[in-house]
Amino acid sequence: MKFTVILLMIVCFSCGKEKTIQLPEINSSSINDVKDISVAYIFYNEKEKDSVELNRKNLISSTNWVLNVDKRLKLRQAIPSIQMLQEKKRNAKMHKNEAAKNYYSCNDTSIKNLGFIEFTDIIYHNGIDKTIVENYNIYENTPAKETTHLLSILFEANDSITINSAHTTKSEFIEKLKYMDSVQNKIMGIVYLKFNENLTFQDYISYKSMLSKTKLKHAIISKDEYIFN
């Protein structure tokens, strides 16, 4: 595949030795070209601590950052390195560009080339914020009485998903999310995403890709994401 050859050449040139990254796969992406980029690599390497090896030598704070993250890594392995890079860019004092964005690279199987998922404003949290109190009447046919309707989606292993108190599956949760959005009329809903730390980066990107294609009328997906054990 074209994307594999391109990626391998970049990795060999930047690292001085042959290394490969298995990119997460998505079936389509709305972003297939990013200009003015700096690239970082988070390798899967069982010889390194937590099986993670980070290469970030060529990052320039004023550019768009593209992170190539190996799909085999668990979230508990990959997220700390991602958080560190986010902080590095947010705290940059020289040559800062407020318009510069951050992206994850993916294998877009629909075009057999690179696709990208933006995560510029995502804030990762360790654990679950217990101050978030969800509403449990999401399947009733009447709008919630609260001015803001809170919803949590927990992503567990083996494609198991919980929307507040209701269990669902990977193949069903998007439709249930759309249904919740439709019955809540004009009351704003906030959707919080919570991911088990043992999910792979491939799992994470798959869910993010599905959600990015979901058009909600009365709800927004929070930029705060929670990684729990």
C-alpha positions in Angstrom: 0.0 0.0 0.0 1.2 3.5 -0.8 0.9 4.8 2.7 3.1 2.0 4.1 5.9 2.8 1.7 5.8 6.5 2.5 5.7 6.0 6.2 8.6 3.5 6.2 10.8 5.9 4.2 10.1 8.7 6.7 10.8 6.5 9.7 14.0 5.2 8.3 15.2 8.7 7.4 14.3 10.2 10.8 15.5 7.5 13.0 18.6 6.2 11.2 17.4 2.6 11.3 14.5 0.6 10.1 11.4 0.8 12.2 7.8 0.4 11.3 4.5 1.6 12.7 1.2 -0.2 12.2 -1.2 2.6 11.8 -4.8 2.3 13.0 -7.3 1.6 10.2 -10.5 3.5 9.4 -12.9 3.0 6.5 -13.0 6.7 5.5 -11.7 10.0 6.7 -12.9 13.6 6.1 -9.3 14.8 6.2 -6.8 13.3 3.8 -4.3 16.1 3.4 -2.5 18.2 6.1 0.0 21.0 5.1 2.9 22.4 7.1 3.5 19.5 9.4 5.9 18.2 12.0 5.7 14.5 12.7 6.2 12.4 15.9 6.2 8.6 16.2 5.0 6.5 19.1 6.3 3.0 18.4 5.3 -0.3 19.8 8.5 -1.8 21.2 8.4 -4.6 23.7 12.0 -3.9 24.7 11.2 -0.4 26.0 9.4 0.5 29.2 5.6 0.0 28.9 6.4 -1.2 25.3 6.4 2.5 24.2 9.2 4.3 22.3 8.6 7.9 21.4 10.5 9.9 18.7 9.7 13.6 18.7 13.0 15.1 17.6 11.6 17.0 14.6 8.6 18.7 16.2 8.2 22.5 15.6 5.7 24.2 17.7 4.4 26.6 15.0 3.4 23.8 12.6 0.5 21.3 12.5 1.6 18.1 14.4 0.9 14.7 13.1 1.2 11.8 15.5 1.8 8.3 14.1 0.8 6.0 16.9 1.1 2.2 16.6 -2.4 0.6 16.7 -1.2 -2.2 18.9 -0.4 0.0 21.9 -2.9 0.0 24.8 -4.3 3.4 25.8 -2.5 3.2 29.1 0.8 2.9 27.1 0.1 5.6 24.4 -1.8 8.3 26.2 1.0 9.5 28.6 3.2 10.2 25.6 0.4 12.0 23.9 -0.3 14.1 26.9 3.3 15.0 27.2 3.4 16.2 23.6 0.1 18.2 24.1 1.6 20.0 27.0 4.8 20.7 25.1 2.9 22.4 22.4 0.4 24.2 24.7 3.3 25.6 26.8 5.5 26.7 23.9 6.7 30.2 24.4 8.5 30.9 21.1 7.1 30.7 17.6 3.7 29.7 18.8 0.9 29.4 16.2 -2.6 29.4 17.7 -4.0 28.2 14.4 -1.8 25.1 14.3 -3.6 21.8 15.0 -2.8 18.2 16.1 -3.8 15.1 14.1 -3.6 11.4 14.4 -2.6 9.6 11.2 -4.6 6.6 10.0 -4.8 4.1 7.2 -7.9 5.2 5.2 -8.8 1.9 3.6 -11.3 3.7 1.2 -8.4 5.3 -0.6 -5.5 3.1 0.5 -3.6 6.1 1.7 -3.3 8.3 4.8 -6.3 9.8 6.6 -6.2 12.1 9.7 -8.3 12.6 12.8 -7.9 16.0 14.6 -7.5 16.0 18.4 -6.2 19.5 19.0 -8.6 20.4 21.7 -9.0 17.0 23.4 -8.0 16.9 27.0 -7.2 13.5 28.4 -8.0 12.7 32.1 -6.8 9.8 34.1 -9.7 8.1 35.8 -13.4 9.1 35.8 -14.7 12.5 37.1 -17.2 11.5 39.8 -18.8 15.0 39.8 -20.3 14.1 36.4 -23.8 12.9 37.2 -25.6 11.3 34.2 -29.2 11.4 33.4 -30.8 7.9 33.3 -34.0 8.5 31.3 -32.4 8.6 27.9 -34.8 6.1 26.3 -38.0 7.8 27.5 -40.1 9.6 24.9 -40.2 12.8 26.8 -37.4 15.4 27.0 -35.3 15.6 30.1 -36.4 18.3 32.6 -32.8 19.4 33.4 -31.5 22.3 31.4 -28.5 20.2 30.5 -28.7 16.5 29.8 -25.5 14.6 30.7 -24.6 11.4 29.0 -21.6 9.1 29.5 -20.5 6.5 27.0 -18.1 3.9 28.5 -16.1 1.9 26.1 -15.0 -1.4 27.5 -13.2 -4.5 26.1 -14.7 -6.9 23.6 -16.8 -4.1 22.0 -18.9 -3.7 25.1 -20.3 -0.3 25.5 -22.5 1.3 28.2 -24.5 4.5 27.7 -25.3 5.5 31.2 -27.1 2.5 32.6 -27.9 0.9 29.3 -25.6 -1.8 27.8 -25.2 -1.8 24.0 -22.6 -2.9 21.4 -20.3 -1.3 18.9 -22.7 -1.9 16.1 -25.6 -0.3 17.9 -24.3 2.6 20.0 -24.3 5.2 17.3 -28.0 4.7 16.6 -28.8 4.8 20.3 -26.9 8.0 20.6 -28.8 9.5 17.7 -32.1 8.4 19.3 -31.2 10.1 22.6 -30.4 13.2 20.7 -33.7 13.2 18.9 -36.0 12.7 21.9 -34.3 15.5 23.9 -35.9 18.1 21.7 -34.0 21.4 22.1 -32.4 20.7 25.5 -28.7 20.8 25.2 -26.9 17.5 25.9 -23.3 16.9 26.8 -21.8 13.6 25.9 -18.7 12.4 27.8 -16.5 9.7 26.4 -14.8 7.3 28.8 -12.3 4.6 27.5 -11.0 1.6 29.3 -7.2 1.9 29.5 -6.7 -1.6 28.1 -8.4 -0.8 24.8 -5.9 -0.6 21.9 -5.2 2.5 20.0 -7.0 0.9 17.1 -10.1 0.5 19.2 -9.9 4.1 20.2 -9.5 5.4 16.7 -12.3 3.2 15.4 -14.7 4.8 18.0 -13.5 8.3 17.3 -13.9 7.8 13.6 -17.5 6.6 14.1 -18.4 9.5 16.3 -16.8 12.0 14.0 -19.4 11.0 11.3 -22.3 11.3 13.7 -24.4 14.5 13.3 -26.1 15.5 16.5 -28.7 18.2 16.6 -29.1 18.9 20.3 -26.0 17.4 21.9 -22.2 18.1 21.8 -19.4 15.7 22.5 -17.2 17.0 25.3 -13.5 17.7 24.6 -12.7 16.1 28.0 -12.0 12.4 27.6 -11.5 10.0 30.4 -9.1 7.0 30.5 -10.1 4.6 33.3 -9.0 1.2 34.6 
